[in-house]
């Protein structure tokens, strides 16, 4: 009769006579049962379990790689690269489809332990793969963060007519930002749960995903923006018009590029702009003031409609004196900060910027409100400050009403 065993730890069982039995499964494979004497320390058994699990994953990966290389391209399945198209089809139509597609594709070419994650079997994914990919993005320069490109335009006869090169980074650093890494992990987690169920365990669940950036976004003084606009007007009419609209309305470059003449309702000194959706945020409308109307008049006269190359856009703005290491996108944050200084509420800024969730606005711009409150508090510090101070009496001075 077979003795009844007791589970004392994951993968580890003990029989009444004290001996141990270990069963390990990983990557869809199972190792032969291993037995240890009763006097074996649990630490030694756990070490063996970890080694056995790594060996199973390694063997499964080797088999999969061999099958993957031998199989025709149309028959290769079971990896992130081969299963992603089905996921892309399921998320098609979402406002964030383009961004989420890019975030998931970013995992394809990351090499971890000599293997591209795009070709790693889904059953072999572990938290360690995610953590190592995050470590690479946080320390190694990334082409997704540094946009140094040379672009050449060609005429009808194939003759080069224009070329330019970005001389300043698209972001202030050389690594992938924490927010971008968070988005990549979010999409990867959604990919695994889409195929395995909402409550399915994923390799992202226990990963060390970087925290949100808690500092307020960078801003630029209005004097710098005015100076750049003045120089831009002499360098590039269309870039000047687009940046003028961005600086006065606070809308994203992609929304300016998507604008159509029918989106504007200009009547005398008033106007309304129906801003199209972007980055998962819904479309919204803003009432145009005189400076915004002036910017749109310049935009219309320059015929700056349509999508534009943001690399060229950034190059020209930096050439006009924009601070090195700061994105032109910062004019959006600068306008929001100026609105708060002039008494606007967080709700007002949310409507202006088109945030669907006020928590987004509050997370980014509430620190600016705190700065303004601290400044006001400092200016009011002398007010009634001496109420409880004791009054000093000079030596030898007579006190009224007393001898």
Secondary structure, 3 states (H helix, E strand, C coil): CCCCEEEEECCEEEECCCCEEECCEECCEECCCEEECCCCCHHHHHHHHHHHHHHHHHHHHHHHHHHHHHCCHHHCCCEHHHHHHHHHHHHCCCCCHHHHHHHHHCCCCCEECCEEHHHCEHHHCCHHHHHHHHHHHHHCCCCCCCCCCEEEEECCCCCEEEEEECCCCCCCCCCCCHHHHHHHHHHHHHHHHHHHCCCCCCCCCCCCCCCCCCCCCCCCCHHHHHHHHHHHHHHCHHHHHHHHHHHHHCCCHHHHHHCCHHHEEEECCEEEEEECCECCECCEEEEECHHHHHHHHHHHHCCCCCCCCHHHHHHHHHHCCCCCCCCCCHHHHHHHHHHHHCCCCHHHHHHHHCCCCHHHHHHHHHHHHHHHHHHHHHHCCCCCCCCCCCCCCCCCCCCCCCC
